[in-house]
Amino acid sequence: MKKTVSQIYRLAFILFYIWATFESIFLSGGGIRNAFSAPALLADTCAFLVVLASFIFSVIGSIPEVLIRIKGAVTAMALLVLVLAFSMFFTPSAPGWILNILLPVMMILDFILFDKKGAFRIYDPLLWLLALALLFALWSFLSGHGFDLSRLADFLGGKEHMLSTLLSTLLAGALMFGLDKLFSGRGGFRSKDLFCWLYRIIFLLLTGWALYKTGGENLLTFFLSLKRFAVLSGFLSFLAIAVILIFCILRFRHANSATPFPRLKGAFTLFAAVTVIGYHFFVKGGTPSETPWLILLYISPIMMIFDWIFFDSKGKFRPYDPLWWASLPALYCVAFLVHKSFFAMYPALSCYSKELFFCGGILSLLAVSYGIYLIDLAMKNK
Protein backbone atom coordinates (compact mmCIF):
# COMPACT_ATOMS: atom_id res chain seq x y z
CA MET A 1 0.00 0.00 0.00
CA LYS A 2 2.84 2.38 0.83
CA LYS A 3 4.36 1.86 -2.62
CA THR A 4 1.00 2.52 -4.30
CA VAL A 5 0.42 5.77 -2.40
CA SER A 6 3.99 6.93 -3.13
CA GLN A 7 3.46 6.24 -6.84
CA ILE A 8 0.20 8.22 -6.87
CA TYR A 9 1.88 11.07 -5.00
CA ARG A 10 4.84 11.16 -7.39
CA LEU A 11 2.56 10.97 -10.40
CA ALA A 12 0.70 14.02 -9.03
CA PHE A 13 4.07 15.81 -8.69
CA ILE A 14 4.92 14.98 -12.31
CA LEU A 15 1.56 16.25 -13.58
CA PHE A 16 1.78 19.48 -11.54
CA TYR A 17 5.27 20.10 -12.94
CA ILE A 18 4.21 19.52 -16.55
CA TRP A 19 1.19 21.80 -16.22
CA ALA A 20 3.04 24.64 -14.40
CA THR A 21 6.03 24.43 -16.80
CA PHE A 22 3.77 24.54 -19.86
CA GLU A 23 1.98 27.59 -18.40
CA SER A 24 5.29 29.30 -17.58
CA ILE A 25 6.99 28.66 -20.93
CA PHE A 26 4.29 28.76 -23.58
CA LEU A 27 1.33 30.69 -22.21
CA SER A 28 3.35 33.52 -20.65
CA GLY A 29 5.13 34.16 -23.95
CA GLY A 30 8.54 34.50 -22.31
CA GLY A 31 10.21 31.62 -24.15
CA ILE A 32 12.15 28.62 -22.91
CA ARG A 33 15.44 30.41 -22.13
CA ASN A 34 13.71 33.18 -20.20
CA ALA A 35 11.54 30.73 -18.25
CA PHE A 36 14.51 28.57 -17.25
CA SER A 37 16.43 31.62 -16.03
CA ALA A 38 14.21 31.44 -12.93
CA PRO A 39 15.87 29.42 -10.12
CA ALA A 40 12.54 27.85 -9.18
CA LEU A 41 11.97 26.25 -12.58
CA LEU A 42 15.55 24.98 -12.71
CA ALA A 43 15.27 23.37 -9.27
CA ASP A 44 11.81 22.00 -10.07
CA THR A 45 13.15 20.46 -13.27
CA CYS A 46 15.88 18.67 -11.30
CA ALA A 47 13.20 17.53 -8.83
CA PHE A 48 11.01 16.38 -11.71
CA LEU A 49 13.82 14.22 -13.11
CA VAL A 50 14.60 12.49 -9.81
CA VAL A 51 10.90 12.04 -8.94
CA LEU A 52 10.29 10.57 -12.39
CA ALA A 53 13.26 8.21 -11.89
CA SER A 54 11.93 7.27 -8.43
CA PHE A 55 8.50 6.59 -9.92
CA ILE A 56 9.95 4.35 -12.64
CA PHE A 57 12.22 2.44 -10.24
CA SER A 58 9.35 1.93 -7.77
CA VAL A 59 7.23 0.43 -10.57
CA ILE A 60 9.89 -1.98 -11.81
CA GLY A 61 11.54 -2.77 -8.46
CA SER A 62 13.13 -0.79 -5.63
CA ILE A 63 14.73 2.66 -5.59
CA PRO A 64 18.56 2.41 -5.47
CA GLU A 65 20.34 4.06 -2.56
CA VAL A 66 22.39 6.30 -4.85
CA LEU A 67 19.17 7.83 -6.21
CA ILE A 68 18.00 8.54 -2.64
CA ARG A 69 21.25 10.40 -1.98
CA ILE A 70 20.87 12.36 -5.23
CA LYS A 71 17.35 13.21 -4.10
CA GLY A 72 18.92 14.67 -0.95
CA ALA A 73 20.83 17.19 -3.08
CA VAL A 74 17.70 18.03 -5.08
CA THR A 75 15.68 18.39 -1.86
CA ALA A 76 18.31 20.89 -0.70
CA MET A 77 17.64 22.83 -3.93
CA ALA A 78 13.92 22.73 -3.15
CA LEU A 79 14.62 24.10 0.34
CA LEU A 80 16.57 27.01 -1.15
CA VAL A 81 13.75 27.82 -3.58
CA LEU A 82 11.22 27.67 -0.76
CA VAL A 83 13.30 30.02 1.41
CA LEU A 84 13.76 32.49 -1.46
CA ALA A 85 10.07 32.54 -2.36
CA PHE A 86 8.49 32.06 1.06
CA SER A 87 6.69 35.41 0.86
CA MET A 88 4.65 33.93 -2.01
CA PHE A 89 3.29 31.28 0.37
CA PHE A 90 0.59 33.66 1.57
CA THR A 91 -0.50 34.71 -1.95
CA PRO A 92 -1.27 31.52 -3.89
CA SER A 93 -1.52 32.01 -7.66
CA ALA A 94 -0.79 29.54 -10.45
CA PRO A 95 1.63 28.76 -12.02
CA GLY A 96 4.16 30.79 -9.97
CA TRP A 97 2.85 29.46 -6.65
CA ILE A 98 3.08 25.88 -7.92
CA LEU A 99 6.68 26.31 -9.09
CA ASN A 100 7.94 28.28 -6.07
CA ILE A 101 5.92 26.77 -3.22
CA LEU A 102 3.88 23.64 -4.01
CA LEU A 103 6.51 21.60 -5.89
CA PRO A 104 9.35 22.35 -3.41
CA VAL A 105 7.04 21.47 -0.49
CA MET A 106 5.96 18.26 -2.27
CA MET A 107 9.64 17.39 -2.82
CA ILE A 108 10.42 17.85 0.87
CA LEU A 109 7.36 15.80 1.89
CA ASP A 110 8.40 13.07 -0.56
CA PHE A 111 11.65 12.80 1.40
CA ILE A 112 9.84 12.77 4.77
CA LEU A 113 7.06 10.35 3.85
CA PHE A 114 8.49 7.86 1.38
CA ASP A 115 12.29 7.79 1.19
CA LYS A 116 14.25 5.14 3.04
CA LYS A 117 15.99 6.77 6.00
CA GLY A 118 19.65 6.29 6.89
CA ALA A 119 20.95 6.51 3.30
CA PHE A 120 22.74 9.85 3.75
CA ARG A 121 26.47 9.95 4.46
CA ILE A 122 28.26 12.45 6.68
CA TYR A 123 29.77 14.17 3.62
CA ASP A 124 26.49 14.40 1.68
CA PRO A 125 25.72 17.98 2.84
CA LEU A 126 28.90 19.04 1.03
CA LEU A 127 27.52 17.46 -2.14
CA TRP A 128 24.29 19.38 -1.57
CA LEU A 129 26.28 22.62 -1.49
CA LEU A 130 27.90 21.62 -4.78
CA ALA A 131 24.45 20.98 -6.19
CA LEU A 132 23.38 24.50 -5.15
CA ALA A 133 26.52 25.88 -6.81
CA LEU A 134 25.59 23.99 -9.99
CA LEU A 135 22.11 25.48 -9.82
CA PHE A 136 23.64 28.96 -9.53
CA ALA A 137 25.93 28.26 -12.51
CA LEU A 138 22.97 27.16 -14.67
CA TRP A 139 20.97 30.21 -13.57
CA SER A 140 23.86 32.56 -14.44
CA PHE A 141 24.33 30.94 -17.85
CA LEU A 142 20.63 31.05 -18.75
CA SER A 143 20.41 34.64 -17.53
CA GLY A 144 23.11 35.55 -20.03
CA HIS A 145 25.76 36.54 -17.49
CA GLY A 146 28.01 33.47 -17.58
CA PHE A 147 29.41 32.19 -14.28
CA ASP A 148 29.60 35.60 -12.63
CA LEU A 149 30.12 35.38 -8.86
CA SER A 150 29.04 39.01 -8.51
CA ARG A 151 25.54 37.83 -9.41
CA LEU A 152 25.46 35.45 -6.42
CA ALA A 153 23.76 38.07 -4.24
CA ASP A 154 20.97 38.47 -6.81
CA PHE A 155 20.54 34.70 -6.94
CA LEU A 156 20.18 34.59 -3.15
CA GLY A 157 17.48 37.25 -3.06
CA GLY A 158 19.57 40.45 -2.97
CA LYS A 159 22.43 41.69 -0.78
CA GLU A 160 20.17 42.55 2.15
CA HIS A 161 18.71 39.01 2.24
CA MET A 162 21.74 36.97 1.17
CA LEU A 163 23.03 36.09 4.65
CA SER A 164 19.60 35.18 6.06
CA THR A 165 18.88 33.05 2.97
CA LEU A 166 22.16 31.14 3.32
CA LEU A 167 21.70 30.61 7.07
CA SER A 168 18.07 29.50 6.65
CA THR A 169 19.00 27.04 3.91
CA LEU A 170 21.95 25.62 5.86
CA LEU A 171 19.77 25.24 8.97
CA ALA A 172 17.04 23.50 6.95
CA GLY A 173 19.64 21.21 5.34
CA ALA A 174 21.08 20.31 8.74
CA LEU A 175 17.55 19.57 9.97
CA MET A 176 16.94 17.34 6.95
CA PHE A 177 20.18 15.42 7.61
CA GLY A 178 19.33 15.15 11.31
CA LEU A 179 15.82 13.83 10.62
CA ASP A 180 17.28 11.22 8.26
CA LYS A 181 19.56 9.96 11.03
CA LEU A 182 16.93 10.30 13.74
CA PHE A 183 14.35 8.17 11.94
CA SER A 184 16.80 5.68 10.43
CA GLY A 185 16.62 3.40 13.48
CA ARG A 186 20.40 3.65 13.92
CA GLY A 187 20.62 6.69 16.16
CA GLY A 188 19.15 5.12 19.29
CA PHE A 189 15.68 5.39 20.75
CA ARG A 190 16.57 7.97 23.39
CA SER A 191 17.55 10.67 20.87
CA LYS A 192 14.19 10.36 19.11
CA ASP A 193 12.39 10.45 22.44
CA LEU A 194 14.24 13.63 23.47
CA PHE A 195 13.35 15.25 20.15
CA CYS A 196 9.72 14.27 20.69
CA TRP A 197 9.63 15.81 24.19
CA LEU A 198 11.20 19.06 23.00
CA TYR A 199 8.91 19.27 19.96
CA ARG A 200 5.74 18.76 21.98
CA ILE A 201 6.77 21.11 24.79
CA ILE A 202 7.53 23.84 22.24
CA PHE A 203 4.15 23.14 20.62
CA LEU A 204 2.33 23.48 23.96
CA LEU A 205 4.15 26.71 24.83
CA LEU A 206 3.43 28.34 21.45
CA THR A 207 -0.18 27.18 21.19
CA GLY A 208 -0.97 27.89 24.85
CA TRP A 209 0.39 31.44 24.57
CA ALA A 210 -1.56 32.05 21.34
CA LEU A 211 -4.79 30.74 22.90
CA TYR A 212 -4.27 32.98 25.93
CA LYS A 213 -3.69 36.06 23.75
CA THR A 214 -6.66 35.43 21.44
CA GLY A 215 -9.09 34.01 24.01
CA GLY A 216 -8.88 36.66 26.69
CA GLU A 217 -7.97 36.48 30.34
CA ASN A 218 -11.07 34.77 31.78
CA LEU A 219 -12.94 31.56 31.06
CA LEU A 220 -16.04 33.26 29.66
CA THR A 221 -14.21 35.19 26.94
CA PHE A 222 -12.12 32.13 26.17
CA PHE A 223 -15.25 29.99 25.83
CA LEU A 224 -16.79 32.56 23.49
CA SER A 225 -13.59 32.67 21.40
CA LEU A 226 -13.99 28.95 20.61
CA LYS A 227 -16.56 29.89 17.97
CA ARG A 228 -13.57 30.79 15.79
CA PHE A 229 -12.52 27.58 14.04
CA ALA A 230 -8.79 28.30 14.38
CA VAL A 231 -9.12 28.81 18.14
CA LEU A 232 -11.21 25.65 18.50
CA SER A 233 -8.70 23.66 16.44
CA GLY A 234 -5.76 25.03 18.43
CA PHE A 235 -7.49 24.21 21.71
CA LEU A 236 -8.23 20.61 20.63
CA SER A 237 -4.62 20.16 19.46
CA PHE A 238 -3.28 21.63 22.72
CA LEU A 239 -5.56 19.35 24.74
CA ALA A 240 -4.52 16.25 22.76
CA ILE A 241 -0.75 16.83 23.08
CA ALA A 242 -1.05 17.79 26.77
CA VAL A 243 -3.01 14.62 27.58
CA ILE A 244 -0.50 12.47 25.65
CA LEU A 245 2.45 13.90 27.60
CA ILE A 246 0.62 13.55 30.95
CA PHE A 247 -0.24 9.95 30.00
CA CYS A 248 3.43 9.24 29.21
CA ILE A 249 4.57 10.76 32.53
CA LEU A 250 2.03 8.82 34.62
CA ARG A 251 2.73 5.52 32.83
CA PHE A 252 6.53 6.07 32.70
CA ARG A 253 6.49 5.72 28.92
CA HIS A 254 8.55 7.35 26.18
CA ALA A 255 7.01 10.47 24.63
CA ASN A 256 7.03 8.91 21.15
CA SER A 257 5.42 5.65 22.29
CA ALA A 258 1.96 4.69 21.04
CA THR A 259 -0.65 7.45 21.32
CA PRO A 260 -3.37 6.37 23.81
CA PHE A 261 -6.17 7.58 21.48
CA PRO A 262 -4.80 7.44 17.91
CA ARG A 263 -8.16 7.49 16.12
CA LEU A 264 -9.40 10.52 18.07
CA LYS A 265 -6.09 12.26 17.42
CA GLY A 266 -6.72 11.58 13.73
CA ALA A 267 -9.85 13.74 14.03
CA PHE A 268 -7.84 16.53 15.70
CA THR A 269 -5.25 16.25 12.91
CA LEU A 270 -8.06 16.79 10.41
CA PHE A 271 -9.10 19.94 12.31
CA ALA A 272 -5.51 21.19 12.02
CA ALA A 273 -5.36 20.44 8.29
CA VAL A 274 -8.72 22.14 7.66
CA THR A 275 -7.53 25.21 9.58
CA VAL A 276 -4.42 25.86 7.51
CA ILE A 277 -5.92 24.76 4.15
CA GLY A 278 -9.20 26.61 4.69
CA TYR A 279 -7.57 29.89 5.74
CA HIS A 280 -4.85 29.81 3.11
CA PHE A 281 -6.89 28.83 0.06
CA PHE A 282 -10.48 29.84 0.82
CA VAL A 283 -10.56 32.59 3.43
CA LYS A 284 -7.39 34.05 1.82
CA GLY A 285 -6.73 36.46 4.62
CA GLY A 286 -3.07 36.94 3.74
CA THR A 287 -0.29 36.93 6.32
CA PRO A 288 -1.83 37.36 9.81
CA SER A 289 -0.65 40.69 11.20
CA GLU A 290 -0.68 39.50 14.82
CA THR A 291 1.69 36.78 16.04
CA PRO A 292 -0.95 34.80 18.04
CA TRP A 293 -3.11 34.43 14.91
CA LEU A 294 -0.07 33.47 12.82
CA ILE A 295 0.57 30.68 15.33
CA LEU A 296 -3.06 29.47 15.40
CA LEU A 297 -3.60 29.67 11.63
CA TYR A 298 -0.26 28.28 10.41
CA ILE A 299 2.39 27.24 12.93
CA SER A 300 0.24 25.24 15.37
CA PRO A 301 -1.75 23.31 12.69
CA ILE A 302 1.40 22.45 10.73
CA MET A 303 3.19 21.32 13.91
CA MET A 304 0.15 19.18 14.81
CA ILE A 305 0.22 17.51 11.40
CA PHE A 306 3.95 16.80 11.64
CA ASP A 307 3.52 15.52 15.20
CA TRP A 308 1.23 12.85 13.76
CA ILE A 309 3.63 12.13 10.87
CA PHE A 310 6.76 11.90 13.03
CA PHE A 311 5.64 10.32 16.29
CA ASP A 312 2.34 8.44 16.06
CA SER A 313 2.14 4.71 15.39
CA LYS A 314 0.65 4.10 11.98
CA GLY A 315 -1.99 1.56 10.92
CA LYS A 316 -4.39 2.32 13.79
CA PHE A 317 -7.10 3.95 11.68
CA ARG A 318 -10.19 2.17 10.34
CA PRO A 319 -11.64 2.70 6.84
CA TYR A 320 -14.75 4.37 8.27
CA ASP A 321 -12.82 6.74 10.59
CA PRO A 322 -12.54 9.55 7.98
CA LEU A 323 -16.35 9.64 7.81
CA TRP A 324 -16.83 10.58 11.46
CA TRP A 325 -13.74 12.81 11.40
CA ALA A 326 -15.29 14.83 8.57
CA SER A 327 -18.63 15.01 10.38
CA LEU A 328 -17.13 17.04 13.27
CA PRO A 329 -16.05 20.16 11.31
CA ALA A 330 -19.20 19.73 9.20
CA LEU A 331 -21.32 19.99 12.34
CA TYR A 332 -19.43 23.16 13.29
CA CYS A 333 -20.32 24.71 9.92
CA VAL A 334 -23.96 23.60 10.12
CA ALA A 335 -24.36 25.04 13.62
CA PHE A 336 -23.16 28.48 12.58
CA LEU A 337 -25.03 28.38 9.26
CA VAL A 338 -28.24 27.75 11.19
CA HIS A 339 -27.29 30.53 13.59
CA LYS A 340 -26.69 32.77 10.52
CA SER A 341 -23.35 34.01 11.85
CA PHE A 342 -20.99 31.86 9.78
CA PHE A 343 -20.59 34.23 6.82
CA ALA A 344 -20.37 37.17 9.21
CA MET A 345 -17.27 35.56 10.78
CA TYR A 346 -15.83 34.55 7.40
CA PRO A 347 -16.97 37.21 4.88
CA ALA A 348 -14.58 35.91 2.20
CA LEU A 349 -16.81 32.83 1.92
CA SER A 350 -20.01 34.83 1.35
CA CYS A 351 -19.47 34.68 -2.42
CA TYR A 352 -20.59 31.03 -2.28
CA SER A 353 -24.21 29.99 -1.95
CA LYS A 354 -25.06 27.94 1.13
CA GLU A 355 -25.80 24.88 -1.00
CA LEU A 356 -22.52 25.12 -2.96
CA PHE A 357 -20.53 25.83 0.18
CA PHE A 358 -22.05 22.91 2.07
CA CYS A 359 -21.68 20.34 -0.77
CA GLY A 360 -18.18 21.50 -1.69
CA GLY A 361 -17.22 21.61 1.97
CA ILE A 362 -18.38 18.05 2.61
CA LEU A 363 -16.47 16.75 -0.42
CA SER A 364 -13.34 18.68 0.61
CA LEU A 365 -13.53 17.37 4.18
CA LEU A 366 -13.86 13.80 2.94
CA ALA A 367 -10.94 14.30 0.54
CA VAL A 368 -8.66 15.62 3.31
CA SER A 369 -9.87 12.93 5.76
CA TYR A 370 -9.16 10.08 3.38
CA GLY A 371 -5.87 11.74 2.43
CA ILE A 372 -4.80 11.43 6.09
CA TYR A 373 -6.03 7.84 6.14
CA LEU A 374 -4.05 6.94 2.98
CA ILE A 375 -0.87 8.57 4.29
CA ASP A 376 -1.31 6.53 7.48
CA LEU A 377 -1.56 3.35 5.40
CA ALA A 378 1.48 4.36 3.35
CA MET A 379 3.59 4.86 6.48
CA LYS A 380 2.27 1.78 8.30
CA ASN A 381 5.38 -0.34 7.77
CA LYS A 382 7.82 2.55 7.82
Buried (B, 14 or more C-beta within 10 A) or exposed (E): EBEEBBBEBBEEBBEBBEEBBEBBBEEEEBEEEBBBBBBBBBBBBBBBEBBBBBBEEBEEEEBEEEBBBBBBBBBBBBBBBBBBBBEBBBEBEEBBBBBBBBBBBBBBBBBBBBBEBBBBEEEBBEBBBEBBEBBBBBBBBBBEEEEBEEBBBBBBBEEEBBEEBBEBBBEBBEEBBBBBBBBBEEBEEEEBBBBBBEBBEEBBEBBBEBBEBBBBEEEEEBEEBBBBBBBBBBBBBBEBBBBBBEBBEEEEBBBBBEBBBBEBBBBBBBBBBBBBEBBBEBBEBEEBEEEBBBBBBBBBBBBBBBBBBBBBEBEBBEEEBBEEBBBBBBEBBBEBBEEEEBBEEBEEBEEBEEEEBBEEBBEBBBEBBBBBBBBBBBBBEE
